[in-house]
Amino acid sequence: QVQLVESGGGLVQAGGSLRLSCAASGRTLSAYAMGWFRQAPGKEREFVAAISRSGVSTSFADSVKGRFTISRDNAKNTVSLQMSSLKPEDTAVYYCAARPPLYGAVGLTINQYEYWGQGTRVTVSS
């Protein structure tokens, strides 16, 4: 079983950038397709970005395309979400998640993920 811990959240002005990281322990991250989700106050958790186990395929929510990138460094056992041109509507708690090892492709929905971190808060001020 893998344990996930997010870091890198904080307060940033609109137009700024942040880089979130997800560190894994317990098992090597290279065994998992990974994703990022977010949950804004009063809203449901939503998909943000995903990367396949190989790192070849990625997918993004329309709301973040062209502004966010996802990458993985299997040697460091981390997955990162680089966020640029941030908007107030990006304010949320961001969660890192891992799919069951059987599935190597990107996952776009919450129920495709088995392991979750505790989240890191991102606040974008206008």
Secondary structure, 3 states (H helix, E strand, C coil): CCEEEEECCEEEECCCCEEEEEEEECCCHHHCCEEEEEECCCCCCEEEEEECCCCCCEEECCCCCCCEEEEEECCCCEEEEEECCCCHHHCEEEEEEECCCCCCCCCCCHHHCCEECCCEEEEEEC
